[in-house]
Amino acid sequence: MTVGIIGHHRCNGHMMGEYHPESPARIDAIQDQLIRSGLEYVIKQFDATPIDKSLLLLAHDKHYVDYIYNNAPSEGLFRLDDDTAMNANTLTAARYSAGAIKDAVDLVMNETLSSAFCLTRPPGHHAERDKAMGFCIFNNIAIAAEYVKKQYGIKRVAILDIDVHHGNGTENIIKDKSGILFCSSYQYPFYPFKMQESNTPPIINTPLPPTTKGPEFRQAIKDKWLVHLHTFKPEFIFISAGFDAHIEDEMSQISLTEDDYRWVTEEIKTIADTYAKGRMVSALEGGYALSALGRCAVAHINGLIGN
């Protein structure tokens, strides 16, 4: 088996304004680096399918889902919050973005792939049960976590969020659900400014000061996450793969490198190999310094492969 990439060109139809940092150029930057690295030729690539509306209800309130569908514009922008808007192509892109992770679950569970990276947008980890925010509309990973439990009978799911922003939406959705361990590392204080530190499962929130560099990040993961993951023994792992803590990314003040992202991915792979038959699905979240984003995604995929 091998690592796969799931995506779709329709995800690039979503645009929130000429200067918005969450832009189609992000996917282009990663694809360019995949070609330069040679990975494009050794991994399997799949086109995503759009998610069924009914599956969105695994994580979202029906009134919220209807609100998104009913307000999808035919032209111009419909603003969901100060940072998040829909254009005429956004609903389609969001359905492909959520559908990619559902497809990745199926491909991993039927053993076509050992693990997968979903190269899609819009991202999802800020989207709460009944609210869009922070560039996110549907919480792709929260939907997929419930899907793998219901469709395949998986009892223990870990969601590991390495974005520089707290995965508030994911926590909001899964906090009262059984069988999910959620770990999120993030710069603090930072958007969305309402997270609370927690070292008690099922929520492990790991705030990092703005001065954090690679060694401090790695130690925090070892001290705060790994012990709980070994106790929890996940049967399936999802990764919210945000790369906006990179030293070149002006979105934050944390100073990670590509090597740090590869390291954390390999640590997660060790957990997956030990308890989950290697089953992992990651999804692109943040990352806005385009060159660094591409390099970090390559490092992350190499970590999934385990070269």
C-alpha positions as CSV (number, residue, x, y, z in Angstrom):
1,M,0.0,0.0,0.0
2,T,1.0,3.6,-0.4
3,V,0.2,7.2,0.4
4,G,-2.3,9.0,-1.7
5,I,-3.3,12.6,-2.4
6,I,-7.0,13.4,-2.8
7,G,-8.0,16.8,-4.3
8,H,-10.1,18.4,-7.0
9,H,-9.6,21.4,-9.4
10,R,-13.1,22.7,-8.4
11,C,-11.6,23.6,-5.0
12,N,-9.7,26.5,-6.7
13,G,-13.0,28.1,-7.8
14,H,-13.5,29.3,-4.2
15,M,-12.1,32.9,-3.8
16,M,-12.8,35.5,-1.1
17,G,-11.1,38.5,-2.7
18,E,-8.0,39.4,-4.6
19,Y,-5.8,39.9,-1.6
20,H,-7.3,37.2,0.7
21,P,-4.5,34.9,2.1
22,E,-6.6,31.8,1.7
23,S,-6.4,31.7,-2.0
24,P,-6.1,29.1,-4.9
25,A,-2.3,29.9,-5.0
26,R,-1.9,27.8,-1.9
27,I,-2.8,24.6,-3.7
28,D,-0.7,25.6,-6.7
29,A,2.3,26.2,-4.5
30,I,2.0,22.7,-3.0
31,Q,1.5,21.1,-6.4
32,D,4.6,22.9,-7.7
33,Q,6.7,21.5,-4.9
34,L,5.3,18.0,-5.4
35,I,6.6,18.1,-8.9
36,R,10.0,19.5,-7.9
37,S,10.4,16.9,-5.2
38,G,9.5,14.0,-7.5
39,L,6.7,12.9,-5.1
40,E,4.1,13.5,-7.8
41,Y,5.4,10.5,-9.6
42,V,5.6,8.0,-6.7
43,I,2.3,8.6,-4.9
44,K,-1.2,7.8,-6.0
45,Q,-3.5,10.8,-6.8
46,F,-7.3,10.7,-6.7
47,D,-10.1,13.1,-7.7
48,A,-12.4,13.8,-4.8
49,T,-16.2,13.5,-5.0
50,P,-18.5,16.1,-3.5
51,I,-19.9,15.1,-0.1
52,D,-23.6,14.4,0.2
53,K,-25.5,17.1,2.1
54,S,-26.8,14.5,4.6
55,L,-23.2,13.7,5.7
56,L,-22.6,17.3,6.7
57,L,-25.1,16.7,9.4
58,L,-22.6,14.4,11.1
59,A,-20.9,17.5,12.4
60,H,-23.2,20.5,11.7
61,D,-26.6,21.7,12.7
62,K,-29.2,21.3,9.9
63,H,-30.2,24.9,10.2
64,Y,-26.6,25.9,9.6
65,V,-26.2,23.6,6.6
66,D,-29.4,24.9,5.1
67,Y,-28.2,28.5,5.7
68,I,-25.0,27.9,3.7
69,Y,-26.9,26.2,0.9
70,N,-29.6,28.9,0.8
71,N,-27.2,31.8,0.8
72,A,-24.7,30.5,-1.8
73,P,-24.5,33.4,-4.2
74,S,-24.8,33.2,-8.0
75,E,-22.5,36.2,-8.2
76,G,-20.4,38.5,-6.0
77,L,-19.6,37.6,-2.4
78,F,-21.8,36.6,0.5
79,R,-20.0,37.3,3.8
80,L,-20.2,34.8,6.6
81,D,-17.9,36.6,9.0
82,D,-15.2,39.3,8.8
83,D,-12.7,36.7,7.4
84,T,-14.9,34.3,5.5
85,A,-17.0,34.7,2.4
86,M,-18.7,32.6,-0.3
87,N,-18.5,33.3,-4.0
88,A,-20.5,31.4,-6.7
89,N,-18.1,28.5,-6.6
90,T,-17.6,28.2,-2.8
91,L,-20.4,25.7,-2.0
92,T,-19.1,23.4,-4.7
93,A,-15.5,23.8,-3.4
94,A,-16.5,23.2,0.2
95,R,-18.4,20.0,-0.8
96,Y,-15.4,18.7,-2.6
97,S,-13.1,19.6,0.3
98,A,-15.3,17.7,2.8
99,G,-15.8,14.9,0.3
100,A,-12.1,14.4,-0.2
101,I,-11.6,13.4,3.4
102,K,-14.6,11.1,3.3
103,D,-13.1,9.5,0.1
104,A,-9.7,9.3,1.9
105,V,-11.3,7.4,4.7
106,D,-12.8,4.9,2.3
107,L,-9.6,4.4,0.4
108,V,-7.7,3.8,3.6
109,M,-10.3,1.5,5.2
110,N,-10.5,-0.6,2.0
111,E,-6.7,-0.8,2.0
112,T,-6.2,0.9,-1.4
113,L,-4.0,3.4,0.5
114,S,-2.1,3.2,3.8
115,S,-2.6,6.9,4.5
116,A,-3.7,10.0,2.6
117,F,-3.2,13.8,2.4
118,C,-6.2,15.9,1.3
119,L,-5.0,18.8,-0.8
120,T,-8.2,20.8,-0.8
121,R,-9.7,24.1,0.3
122,P,-11.5,25.8,2.0
123,P,-10.0,24.5,5.2
124,G,-12.2,23.4,8.1
125,H,-10.9,23.3,11.6
126,H,-12.4,26.7,12.7
127,A,-15.9,25.8,11.5
128,E,-18.2,25.2,14.5
129,R,-21.3,23.1,14.6
130,D,-23.5,26.1,13.6
131,K,-21.0,28.8,12.5
132,A,-18.5,29.5,9.8
133,M,-15.3,31.4,10.8
134,G,-11.6,31.8,10.2
135,F,-11.7,30.9,6.5
136,C,-13.7,27.7,7.2
137,I,-17.2,26.7,6.2
138,F,-17.6,22.9,6.9
139,N,-15.4,21.1,9.4
140,N,-14.0,18.5,7.1
141,I,-12.2,16.4,9.7
142,A,-15.0,16.5,12.3
143,I,-17.3,15.2,9.6
144,A,-14.9,12.4,8.6
145,A,-14.2,11.4,12.2
146,E,-17.9,10.7,12.8
147,Y,-18.1,9.0,9.3
148,V,-15.3,6.5,10.1
149,K,-17.0,5.6,13.4
150,K,-20.5,5.1,11.9
151,Q,-19.5,3.6,8.5
152,Y,-16.7,1.3,9.7
153,G,-17.3,0.8,13.4
154,I,-14.1,2.4,14.5
155,K,-14.3,3.0,18.3
156,R,-11.3,5.3,19.0
157,V,-10.4,8.2,16.7
158,A,-7.6,10.7,17.4
159,I,-7.7,14.2,15.8
160,L,-4.3,15.9,15.9
161,D,-4.3,19.6,15.0
162,I,-0.8,21.1,14.3
163,D,-2.1,24.4,12.8
164,V,-0.7,27.5,14.5
165,H,-4.3,28.5,15.4
166,H,-6.4,26.5,17.8
167,G,-8.9,24.1,16.2
168,N,-11.8,25.7,18.0
169,G,-14.4,24.4,15.6
170,T,-13.3,20.8,15.9
171,E,-13.3,21.0,19.7
172,N,-16.8,22.6,19.6
173,I,-18.1,19.7,17.5
174,I,-16.4,16.7,19.2
175,K,-16.3,17.8,22.8
176,D,-19.4,15.9,23.8
177,K,-18.9,12.9,21.4
178,S,-17.6,9.6,22.6
179,G,-14.5,7.8,21.2
180,I,-12.6,10.9,20.0
181,L,-9.3,12.3,21.4
182,F,-8.6,15.8,20.2
183,C,-5.1,17.4,20.6
184,S,-4.4,20.9,19.4
185,S,-1.1,22.9,19.6
186,Y,-1.3,26.6,18.8
187,Q,0.2,30.0,19.4
188,Y,-1.2,31.7,22.5
189,P,-2.5,34.3,22.8
190,F,-3.8,34.2,19.2
191,Y,-6.9,33.9,17.1
192,P,-9.6,32.7,17.9
193,F,-8.7,33.9,21.5
194,K,-11.2,31.7,23.3
195,M,-9.3,28.5,23.8
196,Q,-8.5,27.1,27.2
197,E,-5.5,24.9,28.1
198,S,-6.4,21.3,28.9
199,N,-4.4,18.3,29.7
200,T,-7.3,16.1,30.4
201,P,-8.7,13.8,27.7
202,P,-10.7,14.0,25.5
203,I,-9.4,17.6,24.9
204,I,-5.6,18.2,25.0
205,N,-5.0,21.9,24.3
206,T,-1.4,22.8,24.1
207,P,-0.7,26.6,24.0
208,L,2.7,27.7,22.8
209,P,4.3,31.1,23.4
210,P,5.1,33.2,20.3
211,T,8.8,32.6,20.9
212,T,8.4,28.9,20.3
213,K,11.0,27.2,18.1
214,G,11.4,23.7,16.9
215,P,12.9,22.1,20.1
216,E,10.2,23.6,22.3
217,F,7.5,22.5,19.9
218,R,8.9,18.9,19.8
219,Q,9.1,18.8,23.6
220,A,5.6,20.0,24.0
221,I,4.3,17.2,21.7
222,K,6.3,14.6,23.6
223,D,5.1,15.8,27.0
224,K,1.5,16.7,26.2
225,W,0.4,14.4,23.4
226,L,2.3,11.2,23.1
227,V,1.5,9.8,26.6
228,H,-2.2,10.3,26.0
229,L,-2.1,8.8,22.5
230,H,-0.4,5.7,23.9
231,T,-3.1,5.4,26.6
232,F,-5.9,6.1,24.1
233,K,-4.6,3.6,21.4
234,P,-6.4,5.2,18.5
235,E,-7.7,3.0,15.7
236,F,-7.7,5.8,13.2
237,I,-5.9,9.1,13.1
238,F,-6.8,12.4,11.5
239,I,-4.3,15.3,11.2
240,S,-5.3,18.9,10.7
241,A,-2.2,19.8,8.8
242,G,-1.7,23.6,9.1
243,F,1.7,24.9,8.2
244,D,1.3,28.5,9.3
245,A,3.7,28.1,12.3
246,H,6.6,28.1,9.8
247,I,9.3,30.7,10.4
248,E,8.6,32.3,7.0
249,D,4.9,32.6,7.6
250,E,3.9,36.1,8.7
251,M,0.6,34.8,10.0
252,S,2.3,33.9,13.3
253,Q,5.4,34.4,15.4
254,I,6.2,30.7,16.0
255,S,9.3,29.6,14.2
256,L,9.1,26.0,13.0
257,T,10.8,24.5,9.9
258,E,10.1,21.8,7.4
259,D,12.1,19.4,9.6
260,D,9.7,20.0,12.5
261,Y,6.7,19.2,10.4
262,R,8.3,16.0,9.2
263,W,9.3,15.1,12.7
264,V,5.8,15.5,14.1
265,T,4.3,13.6,11.2
266,E,6.7,10.7,11.8
267,E,5.8,10.7,15.5
268,I,2.2,10.4,14.6
269,K,2.9,7.7,12.1
270,T,4.6,5.7,14.8
271,I,1.4,5.9,16.9
272,A,-0.7,5.0,13.8
273,D,1.6,2.0,13.0
274,T,1.4,0.8,16.6
275,Y,-2.3,1.0,17.2
276,A,-4.2,1.9,14.0
277,K,-2.7,-0.4,11.4
278,G,-1.0,2.8,10.0
279,R,-4.4,4.4,9.1
280,M,-4.0,8.1,8.9
281,V,-5.8,10.9,6.9
282,S,-4.5,14.5,7.0
283,A,-6.1,17.6,5.5
284,L,-4.7,20.9,4.6
285,E,-5.6,23.7,7.0
286,G,-3.5,26.9,7.2
287,G,-0.2,28.0,5.7
288,Y,0.2,31.2,3.7
289,A,3.9,31.8,2.9
290,L,3.6,30.0,-0.4
291,S,7.1,28.6,-0.9
292,A,7.3,27.5,2.8
293,L,3.8,26.0,2.4
294,G,4.9,23.8,-0.5
295,R,8.0,22.7,1.2
296,C,6.2,21.9,4.5
297,A,3.5,19.8,2.6
298,V,6.3,17.8,0.9
299,A,7.9,17.2,4.3
300,H,4.6,16.2,5.8
301,I,3.9,13.7,2.9
302,N,7.4,12.3,3.3
303,G,6.6,11.8,7.0
304,L,3.4,9.9,6.0
305,I,5.4,7.7,3.7
306,G,8.1,7.3,6.3
307,N,11.1,7.5,4.0
